[in-house]
Amino acid sequence: MLEIKNLDAPLGAQISGIDLSRPVTSSDVRTIGDVWRERLVVVFHGQKLTDPELIAFSKNFGELDPPGANPYGQPFNKQHPELNVISNVVEDGKPIGNLGDGEAVWHADMTYVEVPPKAAMLHSLEVPPPEAGGNTYFANMFAAYETLPVDLKKATEDKVAVHDASTNSAGMLRKGYRQVTDVRDVVGARQRPHHIGGHTPL
């Protein structure tokens, strides 16, 4: 039976009592989806999934988007190219994953495409100890908008953000792209805030 615990933060919930490596019932899929829509980030501790099991669980929530292009021009997981690999590990002089040991800036995934993914699933295989840093943080952009002063809310009306596809969230140039120095030359998408469930994100 699912157990749900909201985190003491503006977002986030922990769900236990489920093994994601096994087929998930439609009832549990609905519950997990409801918790995610309300709390925006859902954490499942202690899960051990193979790549096919991660893909199968992810598909309960919709069609999967392929990862964005990376600086090396080929998927890190050739057997399952729909999975992205985020790693700072280097083997035989080559990185085994994307983003490396740099600091990724605050970002939302793949906002440079016309219809960005609605969510991302992260499956941690190896995590540095807390004293090493490198924690992943999440921000509630609905709460950020709701707490803006009225004049700033009005200033955001009808604004469009131009999202550049040439670099990843660590600022590394993707293979096949050129460095953008003029916003008019951006290859990417123009995004407006999406209203979800009556809420507006910043």
Stockholm file with secondary structure:
# STOCKHOLM 1.0

chainA/1-202         MLEIKNLDAPLGAQISGIDLSRPVTSSDVRTIGDVWRERLVVVFHGQKLTDPELIAFSKNFGELDPPGANPYGQPFNKQHPELNVISNVVEDGKPIGNLGDGEAVWHADMTYVEVPPKAAMLHSLEVPPPEAGGNTYFANMFAAYETLPVDLKKATEDKVAVHDASTNSAGMLRKGYRQVTDVRDVVGARQRPHHIGGHTPL
#=GR chainA/1-202 SS CCEEEECSSSSCEEEESCCTTSCCCHHHHHHHHHHHHHHSCEECTTCCCCHHHHHHHHGGGSCCCCCCCCTTSSCSCSSSTTSCCEECCEETTEESSEETTSCCCSCCTTTTSSSCCSCCCCCCSCCCCGGGCCCCCCCCHHHHHHTSCHHHHHHHTTCCEEEECSBCTTCCBCTTCCCCCSGGGCCEEEECCCCBTTBCCC
#=GC SS_cons         CCEEEECSSSSCEEEESCCTTSCCCHHHHHHHHHHHHHHSCEECTTCCCCHHHHHHHHGGGSCCCCCCCCTTSSCSCSSSTTSCCEECCEETTEESSEETTSCCCSCCTTTTSSSCCSCCCCCCSCCCCGGGCCCCCCCCHHHHHHTSCHHHHHHHTTCCEEEECSBCTTCCBCTTCCCCCSGGGCCEEEECCCCBTTBCCC
//
